[in-house]
Every structure is written in structure tokens, then in C-alpha cells.
Amino acid sequence: MSWQDSMKLTPARGGRAPLDENGSTAVATRFGHNDLTRIDEARAKIGAADRSAFIRQTVVDRANAILEETDAHRQARRSAAIARKHETNVLTAVEAELFAAVADLIGRRTRYAWGGGTITGPSLGVASDHGSEASETVGFDAGSLEQYLIFRAFEIEIPRTPEQQFQYGRPVAEPRAGDLVFLEQHMKGHWPDYVATYLGRGCIAEAGSPGGFISMGALPATGVHLRRLTPQ
């Protein structure tokens, strides 16, 4: 029995999940903390010994599923570029590094922690934007997760806050692994207060919100501002 047959993945939270040609939900578009119990059950059924490797493969498989199954209408603006870039199942070096890093954080149930996180990994922060000492936890907030993943992928240090990162990168029209992703819903005037990381294959990594965990989801088809940090 494969792990796909032995587990059901958590459905998308909010919005509409992609549909297949029969009008059925084809694949969940988020991957995070709630899926880990099902992963562990599936791993036990098929006898996989290496939990970290199993989680990494699950994350990559979910990424491929998101790319392959996402509704054509929602992906119309980017489908041609993404199809050209990902016509092979082999991950690029940057994609492989980013997916491995995110899989590790998800596997360790890394939390959102306001003020936490550095380029070397999660650190002590608070579980809410206005937390008290009682709510201290180890993890990342949006800006520090971006710093960490960019350092993992490119070994470069970028500014700490989403606003600084928005100014640091240059605008691009089509996504590439390692791009900074700023969502329209988190823009305050001309400046963002939140940032995500484009992993490749139609996926982004997010720090989430107070009380939540690091997760992976689908890149929205609209309402996105992309910034690139590396040369063309």
C-alpha cells in the first residue's frame, strides 16, 4: 500500500480547493501541522523508517499535486511560464533546498513566534503579536522565516521586516523559487506587513499567524506582488 492510499490529507482552509475534470476536489492546497498525524499513521502502515525523509517526500509530492491539479482558470496568468519551467519532475537545486527546509520545519511542528527566528533557525519569540512572557514560544514570524529560507537557498542575508524586504527586492512578473511573495490582502497602503516565500512548483511557505504553525500552500493566481533578490 502506498502512503497516498493510506492517508487522507487535510482540506484547504478557506477559499475553494482545485477541482478535477469531474468537478471533484482533486488535492488539498495546504500542508501543515494537521497533516502530520496522518503522515505518521501512513508511515507506520508501510513501514517507512526514516520519518524526516518520509515527510520531505510527502511535501514534494503535495507540491507536485498542487502544480498538476490546480484549476486551469485560477492558473491562467501563470500556467504557460510554470509549465515551461517545471516540465521535468527533477527539482532544481534551489527548489530542493527550500522544500527540504520547509519539510523539516513542518515535521518539527515549528510555530509562529512574533519576534522569533534568525537566519540560522527558529528562536524564542511570543505566540501573538502582542504577547506576554507567558506566551513565549520558539519559532519564526513572517520576516524571519523569509530570512531563514533565503539564507538556506542562496547564503545571502536580507533585511528583517516585510516592509524592508519589499524595498530590497526587485519586482518581477513570473515566479521563481526563492522569490519573495507579498499578498495584496496584507498591503497597508504601499507597504506590506506580511511576506511568504515561493518554493517553486506553484507553492509558497508561510509563517502563518499567532497560534499557528509553519505551513505550505498554493501560490494565489491573483493579488500577488513578487520580489526577486538574485541576479537574472
C-alpha positions as YAML, in Angstrom:
chain: A
units: angstrom
residues:
- id: 1
  name: MET
  ca: [0.00, 0.00, 0.00]
- id: 2
  name: SER
  ca: [1.38, 3.46, -0.89]
- id: 3
  name: TRP
  ca: [1.28, 6.35, 1.56]
- id: 4
  name: GLN
  ca: [-1.18, 8.11, -0.77]
- id: 5
  name: ASP
  ca: [-3.65, 5.23, -0.37]
- id: 6
  name: SER
  ca: [-3.25, 5.03, 3.38]
- id: 7
  name: MET
  ca: [-3.95, 8.63, 4.33]
- id: 8
  name: LYS
  ca: [-6.34, 11.46, 3.61]
- id: 9
  name: LEU
  ca: [-4.86, 14.94, 3.64]
- id: 10
  name: THR
  ca: [-6.33, 17.94, 5.39]
- id: 11
  name: PRO
  ca: [-8.60, 20.00, 3.11]
- id: 12
  name: ALA
  ca: [-7.81, 23.61, 2.28]
- id: 13
  name: ARG
  ca: [-8.81, 26.19, 4.87]
- id: 14
  name: GLY
  ca: [-10.89, 28.89, 3.27]
- id: 15
  name: GLY
  ca: [-11.38, 29.63, -0.40]
- id: 16
  name: ARG
  ca: [-12.01, 26.98, -2.98]
- id: 17
  name: ALA
  ca: [-9.89, 23.85, -3.45]
- id: 18
  name: PRO
  ca: [-8.94, 22.91, -7.04]
- id: 19
  name: LEU
  ca: [-11.40, 20.68, -8.91]
- id: 20
  name: ASP
  ca: [-10.70, 17.84, -11.32]
- id: 21
  name: GLU
  ca: [-12.44, 17.33, -14.65]
- id: 22
  name: ASN
  ca: [-15.37, 15.66, -12.90]
- id: 23
  name: GLY
  ca: [-15.92, 18.60, -10.58]
- id: 24
  name: SER
  ca: [-14.45, 16.83, -7.54]
- id: 25
  name: THR
  ca: [-11.85, 18.19, -5.16]
- id: 26
  name: ALA
  ca: [-8.58, 16.87, -6.52]
- id: 27
  name: VAL
  ca: [-6.00, 17.87, -3.93]
- id: 28
  name: ALA
  ca: [-5.76, 19.87, -0.75]
- id: 29
  name: THR
  ca: [-3.85, 23.12, -1.28]
- id: 30
  name: ARG
  ca: [-2.26, 23.44, 2.15]
- id: 31
  name: PHE
  ca: [0.13, 21.26, 4.06]
- id: 32
  name: GLY
  ca: [0.94, 21.74, 7.70]
- id: 33
  name: HIS
  ca: [0.63, 20.67, 11.33]
- id: 34
  name: ASN
  ca: [-2.71, 18.86, 11.00]
- id: 35
  name: ASP
  ca: [-1.38, 16.52, 8.31]
- id: 36
  name: LEU
  ca: [1.43, 15.13, 10.44]
- id: 37
  name: THR
  ca: [-0.70, 12.69, 12.42]
- id: 38
  name: ARG
  ca: [-1.98, 11.19, 9.17]
- id: 39
  name: ILE
  ca: [1.56, 11.05, 7.82]
- id: 40
  name: ASP
  ca: [2.79, 9.17, 10.88]
- id: 41
  name: GLU
  ca: [-0.10, 6.70, 10.56]
- id: 42
  name: ALA
  ca: [0.67, 6.18, 6.88]
- id: 43
  name: ARG
  ca: [4.39, 5.77, 7.58]
- id: 44
  name: ALA
  ca: [3.64, 3.10, 10.18]
- id: 45
  name: LYS
  ca: [1.41, 1.18, 7.76]
- id: 46
  name: ILE
  ca: [4.03, 0.99, 5.02]
- id: 47
  name: GLY
  ca: [6.97, 0.54, 7.41]
- id: 48
  name: ALA
  ca: [8.99, 3.61, 6.42]
- id: 49
  name: ALA
  ca: [11.80, 4.00, 8.96]
- id: 50
  name: ASP
  ca: [13.11, 7.50, 8.17]
- id: 51
  name: ARG
  ca: [10.44, 9.96, 9.31]
- id: 52
  name: SER
  ca: [12.25, 13.08, 8.05]
- id: 53
  name: ALA
  ca: [12.75, 11.63, 4.57]
- id: 54
  name: PHE
  ca: [9.13, 10.45, 4.51]
- id: 55
  name: ILE
  ca: [7.88, 13.95, 5.40]
- id: 56
  name: ARG
  ca: [10.16, 15.57, 2.80]
- id: 57
  name: GLN
  ca: [8.83, 13.24, 0.11]
- id: 58
  name: THR
  ca: [5.25, 13.93, 1.21]
- id: 59
  name: VAL
  ca: [5.82, 17.68, 0.93]
- id: 60
  name: VAL
  ca: [7.34, 17.35, -2.56]
- id: 61
  name: ASP
  ca: [4.51, 15.06, -3.65]
- id: 62
  name: ARG
  ca: [1.98, 17.58, -2.36]
- id: 63
  name: ALA
  ca: [3.79, 20.33, -4.25]
- id: 64
  name: ASN
  ca: [3.65, 18.31, -7.47]
- id: 65
  name: ALA
  ca: [-0.03, 17.60, -6.87]
- id: 66
  name: ILE
  ca: [-0.79, 21.29, -6.35]
- id: 67
  name: LEU
  ca: [1.03, 22.15, -9.57]
- id: 68
  name: GLU
  ca: [-0.60, 19.40, -11.63]
- id: 69
  name: GLU
  ca: [-4.15, 19.61, -10.26]
- id: 70
  name: THR
  ca: [-4.70, 23.34, -9.71]
- id: 71
  name: ASP
  ca: [-7.75, 24.58, -11.60]
- id: 72
  name: ALA
  ca: [-6.84, 25.93, -15.05]
- id: 73
  name: HIS
  ca: [-8.88, 29.11, -14.64]
- id: 74
  name: ARG
  ca: [-7.08, 30.14, -11.43]
- id: 75
  name: GLN
  ca: [-3.68, 29.50, -13.01]
- id: 76
  name: ALA
  ca: [-4.36, 31.12, -16.40]
- id: 77
  name: ARG
  ca: [-1.99, 34.04, -15.82]
- id: 78
  name: ARG
  ca: [0.98, 31.83, -14.94]
- id: 79
  name: SER
  ca: [0.30, 28.43, -16.45]
- id: 80
  name: ALA
  ca: [2.50, 28.82, -19.55]
- id: 81
  name: ALA
  ca: [5.55, 30.05, -17.63]
- id: 82
  name: ILE
  ca: [5.20, 27.47, -14.87]
- id: 83
  name: ALA
  ca: [4.67, 24.65, -17.36]
- id: 84
  name: ARG
  ca: [7.87, 25.56, -19.21]
- id: 85
  name: LYS
  ca: [9.85, 25.79, -16.00]
- id: 86
  name: HIS
  ca: [8.56, 22.56, -14.48]
- id: 87
  name: GLU
  ca: [8.23, 20.19, -17.41]
- id: 88
  name: THR
  ca: [10.52, 17.82, -15.51]
- id: 89
  name: ASN
  ca: [9.92, 16.14, -12.15]
- id: 90
  name: VAL
  ca: [13.52, 16.85, -11.10]
- id: 91
  name: LEU
  ca: [13.77, 19.67, -8.57]
- id: 92
  name: THR
  ca: [16.26, 22.46, -9.18]
- id: 93
  name: ALA
  ca: [18.95, 22.92, -6.53]
- id: 94
  name: VAL
  ca: [17.12, 25.93, -5.06]
- id: 95
  name: GLU
  ca: [13.77, 24.12, -5.03]
- id: 96
  name: ALA
  ca: [15.31, 21.08, -3.37]
- id: 97
  name: GLU
  ca: [16.90, 23.20, -0.64]
- id: 98
  name: LEU
  ca: [13.71, 25.17, 0.02]
- id: 99
  name: PHE
  ca: [11.40, 22.15, 0.08]
- id: 100
  name: ALA
  ca: [13.80, 20.29, 2.39]
- id: 101
  name: ALA
  ca: [13.98, 23.27, 4.76]
- id: 102
  name: VAL
  ca: [10.20, 23.72, 4.88]
- id: 103
  name: ALA
  ca: [9.57, 19.98, 5.28]
- id: 104
  name: ASP
  ca: [11.92, 19.96, 8.25]
- id: 105
  name: LEU
  ca: [10.12, 22.90, 9.90]
- id: 106
  name: ILE
  ca: [6.70, 21.34, 9.31]
- id: 107
  name: GLY
  ca: [7.95, 17.98, 10.56]
- id: 108
  name: ARG
  ca: [9.15, 19.59, 13.79]
- id: 109
  name: ARG
  ca: [5.83, 21.44, 14.17]
- id: 110
  name: THR
  ca: [7.57, 24.80, 14.16]
- id: 111
  name: ARG
  ca: [5.27, 27.55, 15.41]
- id: 112
  name: TYR
  ca: [4.59, 31.14, 14.50]
- id: 113
  name: ALA
  ca: [6.54, 33.26, 17.01]
- id: 114
  name: TRP
  ca: [6.43, 37.04, 16.74]
- id: 115
  name: GLY
  ca: [9.98, 38.36, 17.10]
- id: 116
  name: GLY
  ca: [11.43, 34.85, 16.87]
- id: 117
  name: GLY
  ca: [13.67, 33.32, 14.21]
- id: 118
  name: THR
  ca: [17.05, 34.13, 12.68]
- id: 119
  name: ILE
  ca: [18.98, 33.12, 9.57]
- id: 120
  name: THR
  ca: [20.20, 30.05, 11.46]
- id: 121
  name: GLY
  ca: [16.80, 28.75, 12.59]
- id: 122
  name: PRO
  ca: [13.87, 29.24, 14.96]
- id: 123
  name: SER
  ca: [14.41, 31.16, 18.20]
- id: 124
  name: LEU
  ca: [12.44, 32.46, 21.15]
- id: 125
  name: GLY
  ca: [9.57, 34.83, 20.39]
- id: 126
  name: VAL
  ca: [5.96, 35.17, 21.52]
- id: 127
  name: ALA
  ca: [2.91, 33.32, 20.26]
- id: 128
  name: SER
  ca: [0.96, 36.51, 19.49]
- id: 129
  name: ASP
  ca: [1.72, 39.93, 18.05]
- id: 130
  name: HIS
  ca: [1.18, 41.48, 21.48]
- id: 131
  name: GLY
  ca: [2.14, 38.56, 23.66]
- id: 132
  name: SER
  ca: [3.20, 38.35, 27.25]
- id: 133
  name: GLU
  ca: [6.05, 36.44, 28.81]
- id: 134
  name: ALA
  ca: [3.61, 33.59, 29.43]
- id: 135
  name: SER
  ca: [3.12, 33.13, 25.69]
- id: 136
  name: GLU
  ca: [6.80, 32.73, 24.79]
- id: 137
  name: THR
  ca: [7.47, 30.09, 22.15]
- id: 138
  name: VAL
  ca: [10.20, 29.10, 19.72]
- id: 139
  name: GLY
  ca: [9.59, 29.70, 16.03]
- id: 140
  name: PHE
  ca: [9.50, 32.31, 13.26]
- id: 141
  name: ASP
  ca: [7.43, 35.26, 12.23]
- id: 142
  name: ALA
  ca: [6.89, 36.12, 8.56]
- id: 143
  name: GLY
  ca: [10.01, 38.24, 8.10]
- id: 144
  name: SER
  ca: [12.40, 35.92, 9.91]
- id: 145
  name: LEU
  ca: [11.10, 32.84, 8.05]
- id: 146
  name: GLU
  ca: [11.88, 34.65, 4.80]
- id: 147
  name: GLN
  ca: [15.38, 35.49, 6.09]
- id: 148
  name: TYR
  ca: [15.99, 31.87, 7.07]
- id: 149
  name: LEU
  ca: [14.80, 30.33, 3.80]
- id: 150
  name: ILE
  ca: [16.64, 32.84, 1.63]
- id: 151
  name: PHE
  ca: [19.85, 32.20, 3.56]
- id: 152
  name: ARG
  ca: [19.34, 28.44, 3.17]
- id: 153
  name: ALA
  ca: [18.81, 28.76, -0.58]
- id: 154
  name: PHE
  ca: [21.32, 31.47, -1.54]
- id: 155
  name: GLU
  ca: [23.55, 32.11, 1.51]
- id: 156
  name: ILE
  ca: [22.67, 35.80, 1.47]
- id: 157
  name: GLU
  ca: [21.32, 37.91, 4.33]
- id: 158
  name: ILE
  ca: [18.29, 40.12, 3.72]
- id: 159
  name: PRO
  ca: [16.56, 42.72, 5.93]
- id: 160
  name: ARG
  ca: [14.35, 41.60, 8.80]
- id: 161
  name: THR
  ca: [10.88, 43.05, 8.22]
- id: 162
  name: PRO
  ca: [8.43, 42.52, 5.31]
- id: 163
  name: GLU
  ca: [8.48, 46.26, 4.55]
- id: 164
  name: GLN
  ca: [12.28, 46.29, 4.33]
- id: 165
  name: GLN
  ca: [12.25, 43.11, 2.23]
- id: 166
  name: PHE
  ca: [9.69, 44.62, -0.16]
- id: 167
  name: GLN
  ca: [12.07, 47.52, -0.83]
- id: 168
  name: TYR
  ca: [15.14, 45.26, -1.02]
- id: 169
  name: GLY
  ca: [13.94, 43.03, -3.86]
- id: 170
  name: ARG
  ca: [13.15, 44.00, -7.45]
- id: 171
  name: PRO
  ca: [9.69, 43.47, -8.98]
- id: 172
  name: VAL
  ca: [9.22, 40.50, -11.35]
- id: 173
  name: ALA
  ca: [6.18, 39.24, -13.24]
- id: 174
  name: GLU
  ca: [6.66, 35.47, -13.10]
- id: 175
  name: PRO
  ca: [7.61, 33.44, -10.01]
- id: 176
  name: ARG
  ca: [10.89, 31.63, -9.49]
- id: 177
  name: ALA
  ca: [12.00, 29.58, -6.48]
- id: 178
  name: GLY
  ca: [13.29, 31.91, -3.79]
- id: 179
  name: ASP
  ca: [11.16, 34.90, -4.75]
- id: 180
  name: LEU
  ca: [9.50, 36.96, -2.02]
- id: 181
  name: VAL
  ca: [5.70, 36.84, -2.18]
- id: 182
  name: PHE
  ca: [3.63, 39.78, -0.90]
- id: 183
  name: LEU
  ca: [-0.13, 39.30, -0.89]
- id: 184
  name: GLU
  ca: [-2.46, 42.18, -1.69]
- id: 185
  name: GLN
  ca: [-4.58, 41.40, 1.36]
- id: 186
  name: HIS
  ca: [-1.59, 42.20, 3.59]
- id: 187
  name: MET
  ca: [-0.67, 45.51, 1.95]
- id: 188
  name: LYS
  ca: [-1.14, 48.56, 4.16]
- id: 189
  name: GLY
  ca: [-1.15, 51.36, 1.63]
- id: 190
  name: HIS
  ca: [2.03, 50.87, -0.38]
- id: 191
  name: TRP
  ca: [3.77, 48.64, 2.16]
- id: 192
  name: PRO
  ca: [3.28, 45.03, 3.29]
- id: 193
  name: ASP
  ca: [3.08, 43.69, 6.83]
- id: 194
  name: TYR
  ca: [3.44, 40.05, 5.77]
- id: 195
  name: VAL
  ca: [5.61, 38.02, 3.40]
- id: 196
  name: ALA
  ca: [5.77, 34.44, 2.12]
- id: 197
  name: THR
  ca: [8.41, 32.50, 0.18]
- id: 198
  name: TYR
  ca: [7.92, 31.00, -3.27]
- id: 199
  name: LEU
  ca: [9.30, 27.45, -3.17]
- id: 200
  name: GLY
  ca: [8.73, 26.54, -6.82]
- id: 201
  name: ARG
  ca: [6.11, 24.27, -8.40]
- id: 202
  name: GLY
  ca: [3.28, 26.63, -7.56]
- id: 203
  name: CYS
  ca: [3.88, 26.54, -3.79]
- id: 204
  name: ILE
  ca: [4.64, 29.06, -1.05]
- id: 205
  name: ALA
  ca: [5.82, 28.69, 2.54]
- id: 206
  name: GLU
  ca: [4.18, 30.81, 5.22]
- id: 207
  name: ALA
  ca: [4.82, 31.57, 8.88]
- id: 208
  name: GLY
  ca: [1.07, 31.88, 9.38]
- id: 209
  name: SER
  ca: [-0.48, 33.81, 12.24]
- id: 210
  name: PRO
  ca: [-0.45, 33.81, 16.06]
- id: 211
  name: GLY
  ca: [-1.26, 30.37, 17.41]
- id: 212
  name: GLY
  ca: [-0.41, 28.68, 14.11]
- id: 213
  name: PHE
  ca: [2.41, 26.67, 12.58]
- id: 214
  name: ILE
  ca: [4.71, 26.98, 9.57]
- id: 215
  name: SER
  ca: [2.82, 25.65, 6.54]
- id: 216
  name: MET
  ca: [2.96, 25.24, 2.78]
- id: 217
  name: GLY
  ca: [0.19, 26.30, 0.40]
- id: 218
  name: ALA
  ca: [-0.57, 27.20, -3.21]
- id: 219
  name: LEU
  ca: [0.58, 30.48, -4.76]
- id: 220
  name: PRO
  ca: [-2.57, 32.57, -5.37]
- id: 221
  name: ALA
  ca: [-3.29, 33.31, -9.03]
- id: 222
  name: THR
  ca: [-4.07, 36.99, -8.38]
- id: 223
  name: GLY
  ca: [-3.34, 39.68, -5.82]
- id: 224
  name: VAL
  ca: [0.38, 38.90, -5.60]
- id: 225
  name: HIS
  ca: [3.46, 41.15, -5.67]
- id: 226
  name: LEU
  ca: [6.72, 39.29, -6.41]
- id: 227
  name: ARG
  ca: [10.20, 40.49, -5.48]
- id: 228
  name: ARG
  ca: [13.46, 38.81, -6.56]
- id: 229
  name: LEU
  ca: [16.73, 39.01, -4.66]
- id: 230
  name: THR
  ca: [19.11, 37.22, -7.02]
- id: 231
  name: PRO
  ca: [20.50, 38.14, -10.47]
- id: 232
  name: GLN
  ca: [18.51, 37.20, -13.59]
...
